[in-house]
Amino acid sequence: MTTVEVHSPTKAKRATQPSGGANKSKRGPEQSKPAAAPAGRPDVPARSTKQNRILSLLNQRYGATIPEMMLATDWQQHSVRGFLAGTVKKKLGLDLTSSKSDGELRRYRIAPRRGR
């Protein structure tokens, strides 16, 4: 049987820690603020996630190919395909269509919603 010993900090270490705990974070004031949108472009989101990158590619007029989505996200092919099936189609419930012309790669796009 193995025994494990647990040591607590010594009194000297406890005394050197800052008291009050007002600012326990080691981040500076410039790091604690969320990123702002680039100047002159209020329509651009402050933070671009990989999901947002793929969705913007899929919303383009001609959509996107798997290699284009892989480049935008640094994901492997199976991860992009899983995202399309699991997140885009099932979780978000978007109508994902694909098309393929002779000699070209398959292009995926989100079909625009019809109706009201």
C-alpha positions as CSV (number, residue, x, y, z in Angstrom):
1,M,0.0,0.0,0.0
2,T,1.3,3.4,-0.9
3,T,0.8,6.5,1.3
4,V,0.6,10.0,0.0
5,E,1.7,12.9,2.1
6,V,0.0,16.3,1.7
7,H,2.0,19.4,2.6
8,S,0.5,22.7,3.2
9,P,2.4,26.0,2.6
10,T,4.6,27.1,5.4
11,K,3.9,30.2,7.4
12,A,6.6,32.1,5.6
13,K,5.0,31.4,2.2
14,R,1.6,32.4,3.5
15,A,2.9,35.7,4.9
16,T,4.4,36.7,1.5
17,Q,1.2,36.3,-0.4
18,P,-0.7,39.6,-1.0
19,S,-3.5,40.1,1.4
20,G,-6.9,41.4,0.6
21,G,-7.2,39.4,-2.6
22,A,-8.5,42.4,-4.6
23,N,-6.6,41.6,-7.7
24,K,-5.6,37.9,-7.6
25,S,-5.2,37.8,-11.4
26,K,-1.8,38.1,-12.9
27,R,-3.1,39.7,-16.0
28,G,-2.5,43.4,-16.6
29,P,-5.3,45.8,-17.3
30,E,-4.9,45.6,-21.0
31,Q,-5.4,41.8,-21.0
32,S,-8.5,41.8,-18.8
33,K,-10.6,43.7,-21.4
34,P,-12.4,41.9,-24.2
35,A,-11.0,42.4,-27.7
36,A,-12.7,45.3,-29.5
37,A,-13.8,45.4,-33.1
38,P,-11.2,46.8,-35.6
39,A,-11.5,50.5,-36.0
40,G,-13.7,51.5,-39.0
41,R,-15.3,48.1,-39.2
42,P,-18.2,47.9,-36.7
43,D,-19.8,45.0,-38.5
44,V,-16.9,42.7,-38.0
45,P,-17.1,40.6,-34.8
46,A,-14.4,41.3,-32.2
47,R,-13.6,37.6,-32.0
48,S,-13.8,35.1,-34.9
49,T,-14.3,31.5,-33.8
50,K,-13.7,28.6,-36.1
51,Q,-17.4,27.9,-36.2
52,N,-18.1,31.4,-37.4
53,R,-15.4,31.1,-40.0
54,I,-16.9,27.9,-41.5
55,L,-20.5,29.4,-41.3
56,S,-19.3,32.5,-43.2
57,L,-17.7,30.4,-45.9
58,L,-20.9,28.3,-46.2
59,N,-23.0,31.4,-46.5
60,Q,-21.1,32.7,-49.5
61,R,-22.8,32.5,-52.9
62,Y,-20.9,29.5,-54.1
63,G,-20.2,28.0,-50.7
64,A,-16.9,26.3,-49.8
65,T,-15.0,23.1,-50.4
66,I,-13.6,20.9,-47.7
67,P,-10.0,22.0,-48.3
68,E,-11.1,25.7,-48.0
69,M,-12.7,24.9,-44.6
70,M,-9.7,23.0,-43.5
71,L,-7.4,25.9,-44.3
72,A,-9.7,28.4,-42.5
73,T,-9.8,26.3,-39.3
74,D,-6.6,24.2,-39.2
75,W,-8.9,21.1,-38.8
76,Q,-8.4,17.8,-40.5
77,Q,-10.9,16.5,-43.1
78,H,-12.8,14.2,-40.8
79,S,-13.3,17.1,-38.3
80,V,-14.7,19.4,-40.9
81,R,-17.1,16.6,-42.1
82,G,-18.1,15.9,-38.5
83,F,-18.8,19.6,-37.9
84,L,-21.0,19.8,-41.1
85,A,-23.0,16.8,-40.1
86,G,-23.2,17.2,-36.3
87,T,-23.3,21.0,-35.8
88,V,-24.5,22.6,-39.0
89,K,-27.2,20.1,-39.9
90,K,-28.2,18.6,-36.5
91,K,-27.6,21.1,-33.8
92,L,-28.1,24.3,-35.8
93,G,-30.8,22.8,-38.1
94,L,-29.5,24.5,-41.2
95,D,-30.2,23.2,-44.7
96,L,-26.8,22.2,-46.0
97,T,-26.6,21.4,-49.7
98,S,-23.7,20.2,-51.8
99,S,-23.0,20.3,-55.5
100,K,-20.3,18.9,-57.7
101,S,-19.4,19.9,-61.2
102,D,-17.3,17.7,-63.5
103,G,-13.6,18.0,-62.6
104,E,-14.2,20.1,-59.5
105,L,-14.4,19.5,-55.8
106,R,-17.7,19.2,-54.0
107,R,-18.9,22.5,-52.7
108,Y,-21.1,22.8,-49.6
109,R,-23.3,25.8,-48.8
110,I,-26.1,26.7,-46.6
111,A,-29.3,27.1,-48.6
112,P,-31.1,30.4,-47.9
113,R,-34.4,30.1,-46.0
114,R,-37.5,30.6,-48.0
115,G,-40.7,32.1,-46.6
116,R,-41.7,35.1,-44.6
